[in-house]
Amino acid sequence: MTNIKYPTSNGNMIHDPPLARFLFSDKRASWIWLILRIWLGLQWINAGSHKISDPKWVSTGEALKAYWLNSVRVPETGTPPIAFDWYRNFINSLLGSNSYTWFGPLVAYGEVLIGVALIAGAFVGIAAFFGAFMNWNFIMAGSASSNGLLLALAILLLMAWKVAGYLGADYFLLRWVGVPWHEGPDNTVNIPTLKTSTS
């Protein structure tokens, strides 16, 4: 597999540690990521499947509205669910514009689509990114639950995107769409260097 080499100013090369090269660039590690992404995909499908059959999520968005209203409340005593004022203001702006009517279906179907993509191994890095982004938003809105663990696993899948879907649709998809780099003659990825001008 590809071994990325980063040149330093004195000409030495900085290599990824062997464990990182194995986990994130070696196709033999794809079995680890297969198990992880299927488990994570099932969590997303389980979270979204009951939502897509609930009109309060996909028709009116009332379920999301109730969730947002609960998260923006500031109790007289104790800690509010949202710790940052800027995020509370953001949620309040979504409530004020009735965005829950279209955001509810987006969350419901988005969760299922993330799960399907992870299980199928289709664009694993993109699916993991959107999953991590949703987990981050749930945490910011005050819902800890399992979101911290799911966020951490999504970040690992993001880091392993080159091989995480090797035993899945990415085996074909990444070859079809291509990757934004090319390999040099020694099987290393060419990293462009900055040219400095001398005065």
URBELKA-V145963 format. One record per run of one state. SS is the DSSP state (alpha for helix, beta for strand, coil for the rest). FROM is the first residue (numbers start at 1). LEN is the number of residues. Records with the same first field share a line. If there is no record, write none. Layout:
# URBELKA-V145963
SS->FROM-LEN, FROM-LEN
This chain:
# URBELKA-V145963
coil->1-2, 8-5, 16-2, 26-1, 53-2, 59-3, 73-12, 97-3, 121-3, 141-6, 160-1, 165-5, 178-5, 184-4, 190-10
beta->3-5, 13-3, 183-1, 188-2
alpha->18-8, 27-26, 55-4, 62-11, 85-12, 100-21, 124-17, 147-13, 161-4, 170-8
